Amino acid sequence: MASVSTIVFCHAHPDDEASQTSGTMARAAREGHRVVVVFATNGDHGQPPDDLAPGETVVQRRRREAQASAEVIGTARVEWLGYADSGMTGWEQNSGPGSFHGADLEEAAGRLAAILDEERADVLVGYDWHGGYGHPDHVKVHHVVHRAAELAQRRPRLLESTMNRDSMRRMFEAATAAGEAPGWDPDGPADDGNPVGTPESELHYRVDVTPDLATKRAALACHASQTSDVGMMLAMPPQVFATFFGTEYYMEPGRPPGMRDVWFLADGEMEGFTGK
């Protein structure tokens, strides 16, 4: 019988889990692993929906959407670090009251480490060094996750979710050759001025999530208030959606170079991991 792990995903905002790691989360839950998601911020600078009820706030709506997404995915627990959304690079909200970007690293990492200790987490998933595209909250997640792993009583195995820049470039070139205007360039400057994602040569795990693609789409649909981003994703034809979202990529700090089509929760991949 395959061993069962507890895997904690830390995301910057509600809906990031759906677009970035929900295929992996769904597979892990389907296989009997305990999946926990922790949101660093409440997403209060997301798009205010037109159908807010009297007295309802954006935060309340996004929390309900996150819980609905968790139920679709099979997530066992949803937690919040309690910080405010910092907005994009250069926004005044970067230094606003309670912003995650401005949070003390030790304090924020301590909040996450407390959850890791409660769960006796085996695996912790965060973001690459620039959070995929440079959003201040995503960058902060990277630092908080690394520090929380150090603070945890039982050090979890650490993985970083990212995007495959070379794969995105191939999509961009194919679309351009077909006479389409993609409207984005993976090598162009993202929110922090760096290109999107990570070069393929630096990736370690390529996870095929096409068996759980319907769950991924359903998880995204739970975040219906975010029409500019989620709406654009859901408007993709099925084949285009599968091309963009059928694979999820991860790095593992300290692992030798080389991307493999391997399920990182397989027994062979977890052998020898004991924490501290």
PALO-349074 format. One record per residue: residue number from 1; y negated, z, x of N, C-alpha, C in turn. Coordinates in steps of 0.1 Angstrom, whole numbers. Example, Ala and Ser with C-alpha at 12.3 -4.5 7.8 and 13.67 -1.06 7.14 Angstrom:
# residues 2
1,57,78,132,45,78,123,33,78,132
2,22,71,128,11,71,137,0,79,129
***
This chain:
# residues 276
1,12,0,9,0,0,0,-12,0,9
2,-22,-8,6,-34,-9,14,-42,4,12
3,-49,8,23,-57,20,23,-70,17,15
4,-75,28,10,-87,27,1,-99,33,9
5,-110,27,9,-122,32,16,-134,34,6
6,-143,42,10,-156,44,3,-166,36,11
7,-173,27,4,-183,18,11,-196,20,4
8,-206,23,11,-220,26,6,-229,14,10
9,-235,8,0,-245,-3,3,-259,3,1
10,-267,1,11,-281,5,9,-290,-7,8
11,-297,-8,-4,-306,-19,-6,-320,-15,-8
12,-329,-24,-6,-344,-21,-7,-348,-19,-21
13,-345,-28,-30,-350,-28,-43,-338,-32,-53
14,-339,-27,-66,-330,-32,-76,-331,-47,-77
15,-320,-53,-77,-317,-68,-78,-313,-73,-64
16,-317,-66,-53,-312,-71,-40,-297,-70,-39
17,-291,-60,-45,-277,-59,-45,-270,-71,-51
18,-276,-76,-62,-270,-87,-70,-270,-100,-62
19,-282,-103,-56,-283,-115,-49,-276,-116,-35
20,-275,-104,-29,-271,-104,-15,-257,-100,-13
21,-252,-89,-19,-239,-84,-16,-230,-81,-28
22,-234,-86,-40,-226,-82,-52,-212,-89,-52
23,-210,-100,-45,-197,-106,-44,-187,-97,-37
24,-192,-92,-25,-185,-83,-17,-182,-70,-24
25,-192,-65,-31,-191,-52,-39,-180,-54,-50
26,-181,-65,-57,-171,-67,-68,-157,-68,-62
27,-155,-75,-51,-142,-76,-46,-137,-62,-41
28,-145,-55,-35,-141,-41,-30,-137,-33,-42
29,-145,-33,-52,-142,-25,-64,-129,-29,-71
30,-128,-43,-72,-116,-48,-78,-103,-44,-70
31,-104,-42,-57,-93,-39,-49,-91,-24,-48
32,-99,-16,-55,-97,-2,-56,-105,7,-47
33,-114,1,-39,-123,8,-30,-134,15,-39
34,-139,26,-34,-150,32,-41,-163,26,-35
35,-171,20,-45,-183,13,-41,-195,21,-46
36,-205,24,-37,-217,32,-40,-229,23,-36
37,-239,23,-44,-251,16,-41,-263,26,-41
38,-271,25,-30,-283,33,-29,-295,24,-28
39,-305,27,-37,-317,19,-36,-328,27,-30
40,-334,21,-20,-345,28,-13,-357,30,-21
41,-361,20,-29,-373,20,-37,-369,18,-52
42,-379,21,-60,-377,19,-75,-382,5,-79
43,-386,-3,-70,-390,-17,-74,-402,-18,-83
44,-411,-8,-82,-422,-8,-91,-433,-19,-90
45,-432,-26,-78,-441,-38,-77,-434,-51,-80
46,-423,-50,-87,-416,-62,-92,-424,-68,-103
47,-419,-78,-109,-426,-85,-119,-425,-78,-133
48,-437,-74,-138,-436,-66,-151,-432,-76,-162
49,-421,-72,-169,-416,-81,-180,-425,-81,-192
50,-425,-92,-200,-434,-93,-211,-429,-84,-223
51,-417,-80,-223,-411,-73,-234,-410,-58,-232
52,-419,-52,-223,-418,-38,-221,-421,-31,-235
53,-413,-21,-238,-416,-14,-250,-427,-4,-248
54,-434,0,-259,-445,10,-258,-440,22,-250
55,-448,25,-239,-444,37,-231,-434,34,-220
56,-428,23,-221,-418,19,-210,-425,14,-198
57,-420,19,-186,-426,14,-173,-417,4,-167
58,-422,-3,-157,-414,-12,-149,-403,-5,-142
59,-406,7,-137,-395,15,-130,-384,18,-139
60,-387,23,-151,-376,26,-161,-368,14,-164
61,-374,2,-166,-367,-10,-169,-358,-14,-157
62,-363,-13,-145,-355,-18,-134,-344,-8,-131
63,-346,4,-134,-335,14,-132,-323,11,-142
64,-327,8,-154,-317,4,-164,-310,-9,-160
65,-317,-18,-155,-311,-31,-151,-302,-28,-139
66,-305,-20,-130,-297,-17,-119,-284,-10,-123
67,-285,-1,-133,-273,5,-138,-264,-5,-145
68,-270,-14,-153,-262,-24,-160,-255,-33,-149
69,-262,-37,-139,-256,-45,-128,-244,-37,-122
70,-246,-24,-119,-235,-16,-114,-223,-17,-122
71,-225,-16,-135,-213,-16,-145,-206,-29,-144
72,-214,-40,-143,-208,-54,-142,-200,-55,-129
73,-205,-50,-118,-199,-51,-105,-187,-42,-103
74,-187,-31,-110,-177,-21,-108,-181,-10,-98
75,-194,-8,-96,-199,2,-87,-197,16,-93
76,-192,25,-85,-189,38,-90,-201,48,-91
77,-211,45,-83,-223,55,-82,-235,47,-78
78,-246,50,-85,-259,45,-82,-268,56,-78
79,-275,55,-67,-284,66,-62,-297,60,-58
80,-308,68,-58,-321,63,-54,-327,73,-44
81,-333,67,-33,-339,75,-23,-353,80,-27
82,-359,74,-38,-370,79,-44,-384,75,-39
83,-384,64,-31,-396,59,-25,-402,48,-34
84,-415,45,-32,-422,35,-39,-420,21,-32
85,-420,11,-40,-420,-3,-34,-432,-5,-26
86,-430,-11,-14,-441,-12,-4,-448,-26,-6
87,-443,-35,-14,-449,-48,-15,-446,-57,-3
88,-451,-69,-2,-449,-78,9,-458,-74,21
89,-455,-81,32,-463,-78,44,-478,-80,42
90,-485,-70,46,-500,-71,45,-506,-66,32
91,-497,-63,22,-502,-58,9,-508,-44,11
92,-517,-40,3,-523,-26,4,-512,-16,1
93,-502,-20,-7,-491,-10,-11,-483,-6,1
94,-484,-14,13,-476,-10,25,-479,5,29
95,-492,9,27,-496,22,30,-499,31,18
96,-494,27,7,-496,34,-6,-489,47,-6
97,-493,55,-16,-486,68,-18,-471,67,-20
98,-463,74,-12,-449,74,-13,-442,61,-9
99,-449,52,-3,-442,39,1,-431,41,10
100,-421,33,8,-409,33,17,-413,29,31
101,-421,19,32,-426,14,45,-432,25,54
102,-440,33,47,-447,44,54,-439,57,55
103,-427,57,50,-420,70,50,-415,74,64
104,-415,87,66,-410,93,78,-395,89,80
105,-392,83,91,-378,78,94,-368,89,92
106,-370,101,98,-360,111,98,-358,116,84
107,-369,117,76,-368,122,62,-360,112,54
108,-363,99,55,-356,89,47,-342,88,51
109,-339,88,64,-325,88,69,-317,100,65
110,-324,112,64,-318,124,60,-313,123,45
111,-322,117,37,-318,115,23,-305,107,22
112,-305,96,29,-293,87,29,-281,94,35
113,-283,101,46,-272,108,52,-265,118,43
114,-274,125,35,-268,135,25,-259,128,16
115,-262,116,11,-253,109,2,-240,104,10
116,-242,100,22,-230,96,30,-221,108,32
117,-226,120,34,-218,132,35,-211,136,22
118,-218,135,11,-212,138,-2,-200,128,-4
119,-202,116,0,-191,106,-3,-181,105,8
120,-183,111,19,-175,110,31,-173,95,33
121,-184,88,34,-184,73,35,-176,68,47
122,-168,58,45,-161,51,56,-169,40,61
123,-177,33,53,-185,21,57,-198,22,51
124,-209,18,59,-222,18,54,-228,4,57
125,-234,-2,47,-239,-16,48,-254,-16,46
126,-261,-21,56,-276,-23,55,-280,-37,57
127,-291,-39,64,-296,-52,67,-298,-55,82
128,-300,-68,85,-302,-71,99,-316,-66,104
129,-320,-68,116,-332,-62,122,-345,-65,115
130,-346,-77,109,-358,-80,101,-356,-81,86
131,-345,-75,82,-342,-74,67,-340,-88,61
132,-336,-98,69,-333,-111,63,-345,-120,63
133,-356,-115,58,-368,-123,57,-381,-116,59
134,-380,-104,65,-392,-97,70,-399,-88,60
135,-394,-87,48,-401,-78,38,-401,-64,44
136,-413,-57,44,-414,-43,50,-403,-34,45
137,-399,-34,32,-389,-25,28,-375,-28,33
138,-373,-41,35,-360,-45,40,-359,-42,55
139,-370,-43,62,-370,-40,76,-367,-25,78
140,-374,-17,69,-372,-2,69,-358,2,66
141,-351,-5,57,-337,-2,54,-329,-3,67
142,-331,-13,75,-324,-15,87,-325,-2,96
143,-337,3,98,-339,14,106,-333,27,100
144,-335,28,87,-330,40,80,-315,41,80
145,-309,30,78,-294,29,78,-288,33,91
146,-294,27,102,-289,30,115,-291,45,118
147,-302,51,115,-304,65,118,-295,74,109
148,-294,70,96,-285,78,87,-271,78,92
149,-266,67,98,-252,67,103,-251,77,115
150,-261,78,122,-261,88,134,-262,103,128
151,-269,105,118,-270,118,112,-259,123,104
152,-251,114,99,-240,118,90,-230,126,97
153,-224,136,90,-214,145,96,-202,137,100
154,-198,126,93,-187,118,96,-193,104,97
155,-194,99,110,-202,86,112,-194,75,106
156,-201,67,97,-194,56,90,-194,43,99
157,-186,34,96,-186,21,103,-198,14,97
158,-206,8,105,-219,2,101,-219,-13,102
159,-223,-19,90,-224,-34,89,-238,-38,85
160,-242,-50,88,-255,-55,84,-253,-68,76
161,-259,-68,64,-259,-80,56,-270,-89,60
162,-268,-102,60,-278,-111,64,-275,-125,58
163,-283,-134,62,-281,-148,57,-278,-157,69
164,-270,-167,67,-266,-176,78,-277,-187,79
165,-286,-186,90,-297,-195,91,-292,-209,93
166,-281,-211,101,-276,-224,104,-271,-231,91
167,-264,-223,83,-259,-228,70,-270,-232,61
168,-280,-224,61,-292,-227,52,-299,-240,58
169,-299,-242,71,-305,-254,76,-297,-266,72
170,-284,-265,72,-276,-276,68,-278,-280,53
171,-280,-270,45,-283,-272,31,-297,-279,30
172,-306,-274,38,-320,-280,38,-320,-295,42
173,-312,-298,52,-311,-311,57,-304,-320,48
174,-294,-315,41,-287,-324,31,-295,-327,19
175,-303,-317,15,-312,-319,3,-323,-329,7
176,-328,-327,19,-339,-337,23,-333,-351,24
177,-321,-352,30,-315,-366,31,-312,-372,17
178,-310,-364,7,-307,-369,-6,-320,-372,-14
179,-332,-370,-7,-344,-373,-14,-350,-362,-22
180,-344,-350,-20,-349,-338,-28,-359,-331,-19
181,-367,-323,-26,-377,-314,-19,-373,-300,-21
182,-366,-294,-11,-361,-280,-12,-372,-270,-15
183,-384,-272,-9,-395,-262,-11,-394,-250,-2
184,-385,-251,7,-383,-240,17,-377,-245,30
185,-380,-239,41,-375,-243,54,-370,-231,61
186,-356,-230,63,-351,-218,70,-356,-215,84
187,-362,-225,90,-368,-223,103,-383,-221,103
188,-388,-221,91,-402,-218,89,-405,-203,89
189,-417,-199,90,-420,-184,90,-417,-178,77
190,-410,-167,77,-408,-159,65,-419,-148,64
191,-416,-138,57,-427,-128,54,-433,-122,66
192,-425,-120,77,-430,-114,89,-433,-124,100
193,-432,-137,96,-434,-148,106,-422,-153,113
194,-411,-146,112,-398,-150,118,-390,-159,108
195,-381,-167,114,-373,-175,105,-364,-167,96
196,-359,-172,85,-350,-165,76,-336,-162,82
197,-330,-151,80,-317,-148,83,-314,-147,98
198,-301,-150,102,-296,-148,115,-289,-161,120
199,-290,-165,132,-282,-176,137,-267,-174,135
200,-260,-184,132,-245,-183,130,-238,-177,142
201,-243,-179,154,-236,-174,166,-236,-159,167
202,-245,-153,159,-246,-138,160,-239,-131,148
203,-233,-139,139,-226,-133,128,-212,-130,131
204,-206,-120,124,-192,-116,126,-183,-119,114
205,-188,-117,102,-179,-119,90,-185,-129,80
206,-177,-139,77,-180,-148,66,-171,-145,55
207,-176,-139,44,-168,-135,33,-169,-145,21
208,-158,-151,17,-158,-160,6,-158,-152,-7
209,-168,-153,-15,-169,-145,-27,-168,-154,-40
210,-163,-166,-38,-162,-175,-49,-153,-170,-61
211,-143,-162,-57,-135,-156,-68,-143,-147,-77
212,-154,-141,-72,-162,-132,-79,-176,-137,-82
213,-177,-150,-82,-190,-157,-84,-195,-154,-98
214,-186,-154,-108,-190,-152,-122,-196,-138,-123
215,-190,-128,-116,-195,-114,-116,-209,-114,-109
216,-210,-121,-98,-223,-122,-91,-234,-127,-101
217,-231,-138,-108,-241,-143,-117,-244,-133,-128
218,-234,-127,-133,-236,-117,-144,-245,-105,-139
219,-242,-101,-126,-250,-90,-120,-265,-94,-119
220,-267,-106,-115,-281,-112,-114,-287,-112,-128
221,-280,-116,-138,-285,-117,-152,-289,-103,-157
222,-284,-92,-152,-288,-79,-156,-302,-76,-152
223,-307,-83,-142,-321,-81,-137,-330,-91,-143
224,-329,-93,-156,-336,-103,-163,-351,-102,-162
225,-356,-90,-160,-371,-89,-159,-377,-96,-148
226,-370,-99,-137,-375,-105,-125,-373,-120,-126
227,-381,-126,-135,-379,-140,-139,-383,-150,-127
228,-392,-146,-119,-396,-155,-108,-385,-157,-98
229,-378,-146,-94,-368,-147,-84,-354,-149,-90
230,-350,-139,-98,-337,-140,-105,-336,-152,-114
231,-347,-154,-121,-347,-166,-130,-344,-179,-123
232,-351,-180,-112,-349,-193,-104,-334,-194,-99
233,-328,-183,-95,-314,-183,-91,-305,-187,-102
234,-307,-181,-114,-298,-183,-125,-300,-197,-131
235,-312,-203,-128,-314,-217,-133,-307,-228,-125
236,-301,-224,-114,-294,-233,-105,-281,-238,-113
237,-278,-251,-112,-266,-256,-118,-254,-249,-111
238,-243,-248,-118,-231,-240,-112,-227,-244,-98
239,-227,-257,-95,-223,-261,-81,-233,-257,-71
240,-246,-258,-74,-256,-254,-65,-256,-239,-63
241,-254,-232,-74,-253,-217,-73,-241,-214,-64
242,-230,-220,-65,-218,-217,-57,-221,-220,-42
243,-228,-231,-40,-232,-234,-26,-241,-224,-20
244,-250,-219,-27,-260,-209,-22,-254,-195,-21
245,-246,-191,-31,-242,-177,-33,-227,-175,-31
246,-219,-185,-28,-205,-183,-27,-200,-177,-15
247,-208,-174,-5,-205,-168,8,-215,-157,11
248,-210,-146,16,-218,-135,21,-215,-132,35
249,-226,-130,43,-224,-128,58,-228,-114,62
250,-221,-110,73,-223,-97,78,-222,-97,93
251,-229,-88,99,-228,-85,114,-223,-71,115
252,-217,-68,127,-212,-54,130,-217,-51,144
253,-227,-43,145,-233,-39,158,-222,-35,168
254,-222,-40,180,-213,-37,190,-200,-45,190
255,-198,-53,180,-186,-62,180,-189,-74,188
256,-179,-79,196,-181,-91,204,-184,-103,195
257,-191,-113,201,-196,-125,193,-184,-132,187
258,-187,-139,176,-177,-148,170,-176,-145,155
259,-179,-155,147,-178,-153,132,-164,-156,128
260,-158,-148,119,-145,-150,114,-145,-149,99
261,-135,-157,93,-133,-156,79,-123,-145,76
262,-128,-133,77,-119,-121,76,-126,-111,66
263,-117,-105,58,-122,-94,49,-123,-82,57
264,-135,-76,58,-137,-65,68,-131,-52,63
265,-127,-52,50,-120,-40,45,-105,-40,46
266,-100,-51,52,-85,-53,53,-80,-42,63
267,-68,-38,61,-62,-27,69,-63,-30,84
268,-61,-42,88,-62,-45,102,-76,-43,108
269,-86,-45,99,-100,-44,103,-104,-29,104
270,-98,-21,96,-101,-7,95,-93,2,104
271,-83,-4,110,-74,4,119,-82,9,131
272,-80,22,134,-87,27,146,-100,33,142
273,-105,31,130,-118,37,126,-115,51,120
274,-121,61,127,-119,74,122,-132,82,120
275,-144,75,122,-156,82,121,-158,92,133
276,-166,102,131,-168,112,142,-165,126,137
***
